[in-house]
Amino acid sequence: MTEFLQQLVNGLSLGAIYALIALGYTMVYGVLRFINFAHSEVFMVGAFSGFYLARLFPHQGIVAGLVILFCSMVICAVLGVLIEKLAYRPLRNRSTLTVLITAIGVSILLQNLGQLIFGVNPKAYPALFPQKNIQLPAGVTVSSNQIVVLCVTLALLWLLWNIVMKTRIGTAMRALSFNPTAASLVGINIDFVISFTFALGSALAAAGGILYALNYPSIDPLMGTLPGLKAFVAAVLGGIGDLPGAALGALIIGLVETYVRGSHWSTYTDAIVFSILILILLFKPAGLLGKLQTEKV
C-alpha cells in the first residue's frame, strides 16, 4: 500500500506537468485544427529561461521562484506569438499537411538553435524553491517540488478555465473554434485571437518546462522531445481540442508511466505509453471526452 500511494503521488505530479503541455496542443488544435509540434521546444526554452533567470536571484525563496516562473512564461508567450506570426500565419490558407511539415521544421530549427546558444551538454538545474521532504502517514514522502508542481498547475488550470469561459477573449476563442467564418463575420479579430491562443499555450508550456526541470534536474536542448510527445498522447487520449480532456488524459498518462516505471516492465515504459495512442486511435479516435464530428466535403 505504501508503494502504491507513493507512486500515486509521483504519477499525479508528472501528470500535472504533462497537463500544462497538453493544454497548449489542444488549444491550438481547437482554434486552427493542426498540431503545433514546435510546442515541445517552447517547453525546452521555458526551462532554459528559468535556468538563466535564476542567476539574477542568488537567494532561494518562494517569491523569487514565482517571479522566475512568471518571467519565463512571458518570454515563451512572446516566442509563441513570433512562431505563429512568422511561420504559421503566412500558411493559414494552405493545406494542413503544409502547416504540419512547417511545424516539424520549426521544431528542428529551435532544437538546433538551442544547441548553438545553450550548448549541447546537459546542465544541472538550480533549486528555485526551498527543498524539503514531507513525511505523510503510511510512509509516503512528498517533496516540496511536487507540492509546488501540484499547486502551480491547479492555479494555472483555474486561471485558464476562467479566461476561456468567463472573458470576452475566451468567448472569441470558443467562437473561432466552433466556426471561424461566422466569428469573422461578427467582428472578431481572428489574428489577435490566434496570437493570444499561442501566447497562452506557450506560457503554460514554459511553466511545464520549469516544473519538469525541478523534478528531473537536468536540462538540454533536446529535453522537450519525449515529454512533448507524451503530452500529445495525453491530449489525444483525453480528446484533442477539449481542455478538460487534455488534463484528464495527462493525469492518466502520468499515472500509467509512473506505475509501469516502478514495475518489472520498466524497460518498456515508453512503448506502453505510446501504445495507448495506437489503441485510442483504433477504438475511440475522438478520445475519452471528445466527440466525433461529421465534416462536409
C-alpha positions in Angstrom: 0.0 0.0 0.0 2.9 2.4 0.8 4.4 1.8 -2.6 1.0 2.3 -4.3 0.4 5.6 -2.5 3.9 6.8 -3.2 3.6 6.1 -6.9 0.2 7.8 -6.9 1.8 11.0 -5.6 4.6 10.7 -8.2 2.2 10.0 -11.0 -0.1 12.9 -10.2 2.9 15.2 -10.1 4.2 14.0 -13.5 0.6 14.1 -14.9 0.2 17.7 -13.8 3.3 18.7 -15.8 2.0 16.8 -18.9 -1.3 18.6 -18.5 0.4 22.0 -18.9 2.0 20.9 -22.1 -1.1 19.1 -23.4 -3.3 22.1 -23.0 -1.1 24.0 -25.4 -1.5 21.3 -28.0 -5.3 21.1 -27.6 -5.9 24.9 -27.6 -4.0 25.4 -30.9 -5.8 22.4 -32.4 -9.1 23.7 -31.3 -8.6 27.0 -33.0 -6.5 26.1 -36.1 -7.1 22.3 -36.5 -3.4 21.4 -36.6 -0.8 20.1 -34.2 2.0 22.6 -33.3 4.9 20.2 -33.0 7.2 23.1 -32.1 5.3 23.3 -28.8 7.8 20.8 -27.1 10.7 23.2 -28.0 8.8 26.1 -26.3 8.8 23.8 -23.3 12.6 23.5 -23.6 13.0 27.3 -23.9 10.9 27.8 -20.8 13.2 25.5 -18.8 16.3 27.3 -20.0 14.7 30.7 -19.4 14.3 29.7 -15.8 17.9 28.4 -15.7 19.4 31.7 -16.7 16.9 33.9 -14.8 17.8 32.0 -11.6 21.3 33.6 -11.8 19.6 37.0 -11.1 18.2 35.7 -7.8 21.1 34.3 -5.6 18.8 33.5 -2.7 16.2 30.8 -2.8 12.7 31.7 -1.9 9.1 31.2 -2.9 8.8 34.8 -4.2 12.0 34.5 -6.2 10.8 31.2 -7.7 7.4 32.6 -8.7 9.0 35.7 -10.3 11.3 33.4 -12.3 8.3 31.3 -13.3 6.3 34.3 -14.4 9.1 35.9 -16.4 9.8 32.6 -18.2 6.1 32.3 -19.1 6.2 35.8 -20.5 9.3 35.0 -22.6 7.7 31.9 -24.0 4.4 33.7 -24.7 6.3 36.2 -26.8 8.2 33.3 -28.5 4.8 31.6 -29.3 3.4 34.7 -30.8 6.5 35.1 -33.0 6.3 31.5 -34.2 2.7 31.9 -35.1 3.3 35.3 -36.9 6.4 34.3 -38.8 5.9 30.6 -39.5 2.2 29.8 -39.4 0.2 32.9 -40.3 1.6 33.1 -43.9 0.4 29.4 -44.4 -3.0 29.8 -42.8 -4.8 29.3 -46.1 -2.6 26.4 -47.2 -3.2 22.7 -46.7 -3.0 21.2 -43.2 -0.1 19.0 -44.4 1.9 22.1 -45.4 1.5 23.6 -41.9 2.3 20.3 -40.2 5.6 20.0 -42.1 6.3 23.6 -41.2 5.7 22.9 -37.6 8.2 20.0 -37.7 10.7 22.3 -39.4 10.2 25.0 -36.7 10.7 22.3 -34.0 14.0 21.1 -35.6 15.1 24.8 -36.0 14.5 25.5 -32.3 16.4 22.4 -31.3 19.4 23.3 -33.3 19.3 27.0 -32.1 19.1 25.7 -28.6 22.2 23.6 -29.1 24.0 26.6 -30.7 23.0 29.1 -27.9 22.8 26.9 -24.8 25.4 24.2 -25.7 24.9 20.5 -26.2 25.9 19.4 -22.7 23.2 18.8 -20.0 23.1 21.4 -17.3 22.2 20.9 -13.7 19.1 22.8 -12.8 19.1 25.2 -9.8 16.7 24.8 -6.9 14.3 27.6 -7.4 12.2 26.8 -4.3 13.3 25.7 -0.9 13.9 21.9 -0.8 12.2 19.8 1.8 10.7 16.4 2.1 7.4 15.9 4.0 6.6 12.6 5.6 2.9 11.7 5.3 1.1 8.8 7.1 1.6 5.3 5.7 5.2 6.0 4.9 4.5 8.3 1.9 7.1 11.0 1.2 6.2 14.2 -0.7 8.9 16.6 -1.8 8.4 20.3 -1.7 8.9 20.4 -5.5 6.0 18.0 -6.0 3.8 20.3 -3.9 4.9 23.3 -6.0 4.0 21.4 -9.2 0.5 20.5 -8.0 -0.2 23.9 -6.6 1.1 25.8 -9.6 -0.7 23.5 -12.0 -4.0 23.8 -10.2 -3.7 27.6 -10.1 -2.9 27.8 -13.8 -5.7 25.4 -14.8 -8.1 27.5 -12.7 -6.9 30.7 -14.4 -7.1 29.1 -17.9 -10.6 27.9 -17.3 -11.7 31.4 -16.2 -10.0 33.0 -19.2 -11.7 30.6 -21.6 -15.1 30.5 -20.1 -15.6 33.9 -18.4 -13.8 36.6 -20.5 -14.5 38.2 -23.9 -11.3 36.8 -25.4 -12.2 33.4 -24.2 -15.6 33.7 -25.8 -13.9 34.7 -29.0 -11.6 31.7 -28.8 -14.6 29.4 -28.4 -16.4 31.1 -31.3 -13.4 30.8 -33.5 -13.0 27.1 -32.6 -16.7 26.5 -33.4 -17.0 28.4 -36.7 -14.1 30.6 -38.0 -16.2 32.1 -40.8 -19.1 33.2 -38.5 -16.6 34.5 -36.0 -15.0 36.8 -38.5 -18.4 38.0 -39.8 -19.4 39.2 -36.3 -16.3 41.3 -36.0 -13.8 39.0 -34.1 -10.2 39.8 -34.8 -9.0 36.4 -36.0 -5.3 37.3 -36.0 -5.4 38.6 -32.4 -7.3 35.6 -31.1 -5.0 33.1 -32.7 -1.9 35.0 -31.4 -3.4 35.1 -27.9 -4.0 31.4 -28.1 -0.4 30.7 -29.0 0.8 33.1 -26.2 -1.4 31.3 -23.6 -0.4 27.8 -24.7 3.3 28.8 -24.8 3.2 30.3 -21.4 1.7 27.1 -20.0 4.5 25.1 -21.7 7.1 27.4 -20.1 5.6 26.6 -16.7 5.6 22.9 -17.5 9.3 23.2 -18.5 10.4 24.7 -15.2 8.3 22.4 -13.1 9.7 19.4 -15.1 13.2 20.6 -14.6 12.7 21.0 -10.8 11.7 17.3 -10.5 14.2 16.0 -13.1 17.0 18.5 -12.5 19.0 18.2 -15.7 18.2 20.1 -18.9 19.5 20.1 -22.5 18.2 21.4 -25.9 16.6 18.1 -26.8 14.8 17.7 -23.4 11.4 18.6 -24.9 11.0 15.8 -27.4 9.9 13.0 -25.2 7.7 14.9 -22.8 6.2 16.8 -25.7 5.2 13.5 -27.5 3.8 12.1 -24.3 1.8 15.3 -23.7 0.5 14.9 -27.3 -0.6 11.3 -26.5 -2.3 12.7 -23.4 -4.2 15.3 -25.5 -5.3 12.7 -28.0 -6.3 10.3 -25.1 -8.5 12.9 -23.5 -9.9 14.3 -26.7 -7.9 16.7 -28.8 -9.5 20.2 -28.7 -11.1 19.5 -25.3 -9.5 21.3 -22.3 -10.8 19.0 -19.5 -10.0 16.0 -21.7 -6.4 17.1 -22.1 -6.0 17.5 -18.4 -7.6 14.1 -17.7 -5.5 12.4 -20.4 -2.3 13.9 -18.9 -3.1 12.6 -15.4 -3.8 9.1 -16.9 -0.5 9.1 -18.8 1.4 10.3 -15.8 0.0 7.6 -13.6 0.5 4.9 -16.2 4.1 5.9 -16.8 4.9 6.1 -13.1 3.4 2.7 -12.2 4.9 1.0 -15.2 8.3 2.5 -14.4 8.1 1.2 -10.9 7.3 -2.4 -12.0 9.4 -5.1 -13.7 8.1 -3.7 -17.1 10.1 -0.5 -16.6 12.2 -1.2 -19.7 9.1 -0.9 -21.8 7.6 2.3 -20.2 7.7 4.5 -23.3 6.5 1.7 -25.5 3.5 1.1 -23.3 2.7 4.9 -23.2 2.8 5.2 -26.9 0.8 2.0 -27.4 -2.0 3.8 -25.6 -2.0 6.3 -28.6 -2.5 3.4 -31.0 -5.3 1.9 -29.0 -7.2 5.1 -28.6 -6.9 5.9 -32.3 -8.2 2.4 -33.1 -11.1 2.1 -30.7 -12.0 5.7 -29.7 -10.4 8.2 -32.1 -12.3 11.1 -30.6 -10.7 10.5 -27.1 -12.3 9.9 -23.7 -14.1 13.2 -23.6 -14.1 14.2 -27.3 -17.0 13.8 -29.7 -16.8 12.7 -33.3 -17.8 15.5 -35.7 -19.1 14.9 -39.2 -17.4 17.1 -41.7 -18.9 18.0 -45.1 -16.8 17.5 -48.1 
